[in-house]
Amino acid sequence: MDISYRSLGQGKPKLLDRVRSELRKRHYSPRTEEAYLSWIATWPLRPRTGKGSKDRVTVLPAAVESRLRLHLEEVRIRHEKDLKEGGGCVTLPGRLDVKLPDANRQWCWQWVFPAFRKYRDPETGLLFRHHLYETVLQRAVKDAAAATGIPKRITCHTFRHSFATHLLEDGCDIRTIQELLGHSDVNTTMIYTHVLNKGGRCVRSPADFPG
């Protein structure tokens, strides 16, 4: 998508031209450039929502709990530093920024995985952090897959498929998997049983568990 400057009002083309120039100097990808320009052209920024504007609940492996706690402490320290430097803002969902004027600086609203760079809202002059952009994670997954020598295309979505497949293999019921994946129709989730080619045989009998 190419941003049309004509509908943005006087002075806006100059801002977007500067942003585009700066992003290209820093060698950002065309997709990231497009996202930045789109957000600037449609202030306020879009609220944080999941894919398809649906929130999802999933499991948190016990193996990552201690590392996640350490990560959150690092994020909290960075947030306190941002506050001291006059920043520390995040975009709030809905109209919470109007109902709760100071909430966008509170720790409870900060991103779990914030972006490395800050940006200044051109209208308010406030310093914000957005969440970590998907391209950062996509690049990390691509590099990790290349380092392992796996001769297949591996993406972030691969983990979603692997997650569902392993749950089925371990005997998890299809309705629970449907809820975790956020599928509105169980038939979509049933595709994974066809991939395993086991159908109902993926369910384990209690008699098969040890002990």
Secondary structure, 3 states (H helix, E strand, C coil): CCCCCHHHCCCHHHHHHHHHHHHHHCCCCHHHHHHHHHHHHCCCCCCCCCHHHCCCCCCCCHHHHHHHHHHHHHHHHHHHHHHHCCCCECCCCCCHHHHCCCHHHCHHHCCCCEEEEEEECCCCCCEEEEECCHHHHHHHHHHHHHHHCCCCCCCHHHHHHHHHHHHHHCCCCHHHHHHHHCCCCHHHHHHHHHHHCCHHHHCCCHHHCCC
